[in-house]
Each structure stands twice: as C-alpha cells, then as structure tokens.
Amino acid sequence: MWRRSGLASTLQPDFPKTPAAAAAAEVRRLGGGSGSPPPDPLTITAMKLSQRKGQRSSRIVVRRLRWVALLALGLTFFLFSFFSPAPPREVAGKSHIGENNERGPPRIYIYELPPRFNDDWLENPRCARHLFAAEVAIHVALLQCAERTLDPNAAEFFFVPVYVSCNFSTVNGFPSLGHARGLLASAVELVSSRFPFWDRHGGADHVFIASHDYGACFHAMDDVAATEGIPSFMKRSIILQTFGVERAHPCQIAEHVLIPPYVPPALLPPPPSPELERKIWVYFRGKMEVHPKNISGRIYGNGVRTEIWRRYGRDRRFFLKRKRHDGFRSEMATSVFCLCPRGWAPWSPRIVEAVAVGCVPVIIADGIRLPFPDVIDWPAISLRVAERDVARLGAVLRHVAATNLSLIQRRLWDPANRDALLFNRGIKTGDATWQILRALSAKKIQHNRSRT
C-alpha cells in the first residue's frame, strides 16, 4: 500500500508585543491610574505619533513574518516530497522490469476472490510448500509487487488467483485435480459477472497459473490430458505453467509462460561454492519402479527410471536410492552429477534443485522445454541424455568429466541461474516471479502492436 502523509498541524508562533501595542498599554497605564493627573497635550500628541509609528512598524513586522511563514511552509513541502521514503514494496532494489520497452512495466490487477478459491486451501500447510505451490508463491509475491495496481481501469493484465493443486484428498496423498475445471469455471463466472474486463477481450489479458503435470489440461497422464485438453474458457488467456515440450501438444496451445516448479528456498543448502567437496559422482534419490507398470497398467516415466535402476543400481559410482528423505538436497549439494529423469510429465523439481545446489543436471526427458531460456543458458550448464540412450549414460558422464566438466560447473555456479528458478515471498530482482513479469511485459508489447 502506498503511504499517505501530510502535515499534521500548523504552528502558531507566539509573537512578542509590537511597539504600538506596548505604547497603547503605556498610555492606558499613564492615563488610567486612579488619582493620577492627566498628561499634558504635548505628551498626548507625542504618544499619538509614537502609536502611529508603532502601528506602521507592526504592519511591517507582520508582513515580514507572513512571508517567512510562507517560505518555511513551501520549504517544508519541498523537503518532505523530495526526501520522504518510497512506498513499501518487497522488491530488492529498483525494479527494471520493462524499462527498456516502449510502454514500461506491466500493470497488473489482482482479483480479490472469496476464500474458497484460495485462502481456505491454506489450512493444509502442504498447500504452500509442495512442488505445485508456485500458484501460491506467485500470488503472494504479486500482492506486494510494484507492478500491482489497485485500479482495474489502469491494468493491462488481470490475475485470477485460484489454487487448484491443494486438494490432497487422494489415498496416496497426491493432489486431486477432479475439482479444478469446476473451480476455475466458477471463478471466471464470478469475475465476468462483477467486472467488465473479462468480456472486453474475451479473457485474453487474464492470467492463470497451472503448475500441475500437464498444465491447464489438469490431469497427470499424458494421453488423458491431451484428450481432455484445456478448458474452452481458458484457451484465450495467458497461462503460467510448468509443462512445456518442443512438439505440438494440446496442453500448450494457449498463450503461456513456462515457469519452474516450486522449491522452498528456505529448505535449500547455501549457494554452491568451488571449495565444496563433492563426494558423490552420480546421484539420484526418488521413485524407481522395479516393474514400471503401475496398477493402471501404465508405464511410469516411459520406463526410464527402471532402466537406470537395472543398469546402475550396483555401480558404486552411482548413488541411487529408491526412497526420499528430508536431507536429500544436502546429498545433492555434495554430488557432481544429478540425474533428472522424467516422471509422469517431462519436467521435474530436481532440475531446479540441482541448479540451486550446483550439481550438474542430467536431464533425461525427450523434447522437454525449460523455463526462461533467454536468461539461463541451459546447454551450457546442464546435460541432456536421450531416453533411448540410458544404457550409454555412464560413458557419457565419463567423457564429460574428462573434458569440459570444470567449464560447465563454472557457468552453473553463476548465482543468476539459482535466482531465476526460485520464488521468494517478496519479489527480488532476477528471481522467478521477476522473470514472469518480464515475460508478461514482452507479451504486453505484442498485444499492443496487434491491436494497433
């Protein structure tokens, strides 16, 4: 909120008695004393002359004091406006988002929806810290950012804060998405009935978050997600989503910004240091099915993790564990290579975690697109191994270790890479929410040009 301030009071100076007033008092004293003889005519004339002179002097003094007061008041306003602190905001330093663009940074209006769309879900603490929690982190950051406007008529984008990944009602504890389409449809019906802005461009300037496996298709299985597709009412909007592939896919036909999955910054070890000893050569801890078909008959992760386990489970250079624990990020921080194989979807939070702790990400997910490629030089800081080449994984890593590993690590350890993939409670220059705003600024320019 912008701080309003003003002058609390006006000082009233206690002026000393003027010469005219003093003279009048003296006349009253001389002429009004009991039993005192009246002054002679000469004395009276002298006193009258002195009184007139005093009145003129009094007027001059009053005028001068008025000018001094006005000058002081003007100086006060000038100093106050010039040196008063900027309104509070959670941005570290000056925001440079869009300052080189032809129309400046984007102005975003955030709808204040009833709690059933967002705040009520926070009763479960997992809602704000699991891998899909970018929907919460971005909302919190935007509420505090300098680009937010409280005037919807001045906005260029409209953010619809709905938390769809916090329904932990399934037996296995993973989020259920069966309610997502209905909840979002209800939110759109609400904002379109109460505000004129949705109908103005058919929702094209409205922003949603879809941080689940296949984005706004709201299903964890590729074939089902592709069949159901994106809800029709969201197809013209801008979607912030973790899912992205290089091929055509029904779950990315809407205009979108690719974002990283959420990793809590507070749970990460300190930024990587060249002095840190990395005892583990190849690291992976997580779900690795011995038999990749689950009870539905589907093959988890295209069978990639099963193949890794079968080929390298007994190799001492590979630290492979099938169960995670709370200290796994510290293990990653002492590793040279961190395997990031696909799961149900191509993307994985391990990519963010590996970059954050300085472990070279080894991405095994065919055709994956990664967030903010114009900021993060992914080919320079990570390795890609095709899913069909898992059998050659050991040879690939040995070759890299013998040739350009030190160069990759040096580039990887640039703090800007870590910053760009992490969400903070308040926006910091270069962090993930800052990158999203920068991407929206570029889209604003495209929209403006298309409408002229």
N, C-alpha and C positions, 0 to 999 in steps of 0.2 A: 504494500500500500504506500502511496506517496504521502509524505508527511506534510501536513499543512501547518503553517506557523504564521504568526502575526505579532504586532506589538501588543503587549498585554495591557499597558496603561500609558497615560500621558503624564509626564512630570509637570507639576505646577510649581514654579520657583517662588520662593518666599522673598519678594522684592523688598529692599530696605526703603524706608520712608524717603520720599523725594524732598528736595529743598522747599518746594511750595507747601507740601504738607507740614513740614516742620515749622515753616513760618506761620501758617494758619494756627497751628497748635500754640505757638508762642503768643499770637495775638489774643487767642481765647484766654490764655493764662494771664496776660497783662491786663486785658480789659474786663475780664470776668471775675477777678478776685474780689471777695467780699470786703467792702470798705476801702478799696484801692481807688485812687484818683484816676479819672480818665486821662488817656495820653493826649498830648497837645496835637494840634492839626499837622504840624511838621512831621511829628513821629508817625501819625496815621498815614500821611502821604508817603513817607519813606517805606512804611510797611506794605502799602498797596503796591508800590513799584517793585519792592522785593518779591511780593507774592506773584505779580505778573511774570517777572523774570524767572521765578521758580517754576511757574506753570509751563513756560516755554521750555525750560530745561527738562522738566518732567516728560513733556511730549517727545522731546528728542531722545531721552533715555529709553522710553517705552518703545519708540520706533526701532531703535538700535537693538533692543532686546528681542523684539519680534523677528528682526532679520537674523539674529544669532540663533534663535529657536528654530526658525525655518531651515537655516543652513544645517544645524545639527540634526534635525529630523531627516532631511534629504540624505545626509552623510550616513545616518544610521541605516536607512533603507538600502543604500548602495552597498555598504559593507555586509549587511545581512544577506542580500541576494547573491553577492559575489563569493562569500566565504562559507555560506551555510552548506552542510554536508549533503551529498546526493541522497535521494530516497533509498531506503534499504532494499537490497537485492542480493540474491545468493550467487552472484557471478564473481569469480575471482578476477579482478581487474576489469578493464573496459571490454565490452563486447564488440567484436569487429565483424559480427555476422552480417554479411550482405553489404558491408560499407562500400565495396567497390562495384556493387550492382547499380543499375540505373535508377532503381526505386528504393534502395535501402533495405534494412532487415524486415522480415515478415512480421505483421501484426496479427496476433492470434487471440481469438476469443474462446474461452473455455466455458462450456455449458455447465451450469450447476444443476445436476440431475438429482433426483431423490436418492436416498442412501441405498435403496435396494439394488441400484445399478453399480455401486462401487463400495462405499464405506462399510456397508453391512458385511461384505465378504471379508473384511479385515479382522473380523472377530477370530478367524483362524490365522495364527501368526505365520503359517506357511505361505499365505497368500502374497506376502510382501518379500519373500526371500527365495522362492523356488525358481527353477530355470526359466519359467514363463513369466516371471514377475516384472518384466520390462513394462507391462501395461500399467503397473502401479508406480514404478520408478519414474517413468516419463511424465505421468500425470502430476506427481509430487513436484518434480523439477519445473514443469511448465507453470505451475501455480505461482512460483517465485521468480520467474524469469522477467527480464526487462522487456522482452518482446510481447508479453501479455498485455492485452488491452481490455478494459472493463466496459468499453463502448462497442457493442456489436456492429454498429454502423460504420465504425472505423476499421473493422477487421478485414483481413484478406483470407484468413483461414479460420475454421471453426472446429475445435477439438471436442470430440464426443467421448467422454471418459467412462467406458463400460469395462468392468473386469469379468471376462468370460472364462478365465483359466483357474478360478479359485474354488470350483465345486469339487471338493475332494470326497466324493460320496461313493467311489468305486471300492470294490473289495481289496484291490491291490494298492490302493492309496493314491493312484494317479488321477489327475483331474478328469472329470467327466465333461464332455462337450455337448451333450444332448440338449442342453438348455440354451446354448449360445445363440443360435439363429433367432429364437423367440425373444430372448432378452434384448438383442440388438434391434430387432424389428420394433419392439415396444419403445426403445429409446428414440428411434427415428420418428415414430409416430408422435411421440411427445414433443420433440423439438420442432417438427414440421407443423404441428397444430398450434404451438405457442409462439413461434417465431416465423418471420417471413423469409429467413435466409436460406433454408434448405431448398425451397421452391425457386429461388432466384436463379440458381444454376444447376438444379437437379441434384444437389449434393456434391457437385464436383469440387467445391472448395472446403469440404468437410473431411476431417482426418480421423481415422480409426486405428486401433492397434490390434494386430492379430499375431500373437507371439507363440502360437502353438505349432505343431509339427508341419502342417501344410497350410499355414496362414489362414486366410479367411474362408477356406473350404471346411474348416472345423471338423477334421477327422484325422486320426493317427495313421490310417492305412492309405497308401498312395492311390490304389485303384478306386476305393470308395470315395476318397476326397475328390479325385478327378471327375468321377461320375456326378457327384452332388454339386460340385462347383461352388463358386462364390454366390452368396445371396444376391438376387437381382437388384435389390435396393442399394447395395454397396458397390456395384460394378463401376459407377461413375466417380466414386470417391477416391481419396488417397489413403492407402493402407500402409502402415508401418509394420513390416513383417520380417520374421526370421528366415522364412523359406525362400529360396531362390535357386534356380537351376538354369543352365545355359540353353537348354532346349525349350521349345514351346510347351507350356503346361497350363491347364485350365485354372490352376490356383494362383497364377501370377498375371492374369490378363488385365486386372485392374491396375491403374497407376499406383505405384508403390515406391517406398523407400526401404531398402534392405537394412535391417538393424541386427546388432549382435544379441544373442541370448543373455539373460541376466546372470551375472555372477556378483555376489555381495562383496564389495571392496574391503569391508572390514574383516572378512574371513581369509583374505589373501596374505601370503607372506610379503615381506618388504620387496621393493623392486629388485630385479636381478643385479648382481654385482660380478664383474670379471674375476674377483678374488674367490668367489664361492666355489667350493669343491663339488663337482658333480660325480657322484659315486656310481650312479645307475646309468647304464648305457642306453637301453631302450625300456620305456615304461608304459604300462597300461594297467589300470585297475577299473573294473566295471563288469557289466553283464557280458558274459561269453558263454553261449549255449554249446554244450557238447553235441546236442542234437538240435539244430537250428529251427526245426518246425515247432511252433507253439501249439496249444490245444485247438486253435482255429485252423490248423493246417498250413499257416503262413510261415514263410521262412524269414526269420528276424535278420535285418541288416543285410539282405542279399547273401547271407551265409559268410560274410567277410570275417566276422569275429570268430566264428567257429573254425575257419581255416587258419587264422592266426594262432589260435589255441592249439590246434592239432600240429602245426609245423614248428612252433617255437615255444610250446609250453615246457619243454625240457631243456631248452637252451639257456645256459646260465647268464648269457649276456642280456637276455630278455627278462625283465621283472614284470611278470604277468600274474595278476590276481583277479579272481572272479567276483569278489565282493568289495564294495567300497567302505571306507570308514572316514571319520571326520578329519583325520590328518593327511588325507591323500594329497592335498595341494602342497604340503611341505615335502612330500616324496617327489612330486613333480619338480619342485624347485631344486632338487639335487640330481636331476636327470638331464641327459644330453638330448635325447630324442623322446618325444611324447607322441604315442600313436593316437590318432583321432579318427577311428573308423566310423562309418555311418551307423545309425540305428534304424528305427522305422523311417525316419527322414534323413536327408543327407547331412544337415547341419548338426553341430554338437557343441555343447558348452565347453568341452575340452579344448577346443581351438582357442577360445578366449582365455581359459585358464593357463594354457601352455604359453601363450604370448605374454600374459601378465607376469609369469614367474621366470620367463627367459629360457624355457625349454623349447627346442625347435619342433614346431608342429609337423607331424607327418600325416597328411590328410588323405584318407582312403575313402573317397566318396565321389564317384564319377559325375562329372558335369556340374558340380556344386558352384554356385556364385557366392562370393564372400562380401561382407559389408565394407563400405567406404573405400573402394579400390583406388580412388583418386588421392587418398590420404595415406593409406597403408600399402606399401609395395609388397603384396603377398608373394609373388615369385621370388623376391629377394630375401624373405625372412622365413619361408616355410618350404616344405617338400610335398609334392603330390605323387602318389603311387596309385596306379590304376587298380581297380578291384580285381581284375584278372591276373595282376602281377604280384599278388601277395606272396606267392611262392619265391619270388626273387627279392623280397623285402630285405633280407639280411645282406645280400650282395649290394643292393642299392645304398644302404646305410654305411656299409664299409667303404664304398667308393667316395661318398660324401665326406666321411671322416678323414679320409686320406688326402682329400683335395681342398675343398673350399669351406669346410666347417667353420673355421675361425671367422671368415668373412660373413657368413650367414649369421653367426651369433652376434657379431659386432653391429650389424644392421638391426637384428631383432631386439637388441637391448636399448634401442633408442626409446626414451620414455614416452614419446608421442604415440608409439604403437599401443602401449598399455593404456594410455589416457583415452584414446579414441574408442576403445572397446568396453569401457566401464561407465556405468551410470552412477552419478552422485546425487545426493539429496538436493543440493543446490547446484545449478549448472556451473561448471568450470570451463574455462576456455580450452577447447580441444577435446572435451570428453564426448561421450556417445550422444547425449542429448544436444550438445552444441553442434555436433556433426549433422544431426537430424534437422535442426533449424537451418543450418547452412544449405542442406539439400532442399528444404521447403522454399528457401529464398530463391534458389535457382528455378524451381518449378513455378514460383510466382512470376518470374520474368517470362517464362514460356507461356503462361496463361495470359499475361498482359499482352504479349505480342500476338497471340492467336485471336484475341478479341478486338484488336485494332485493325 
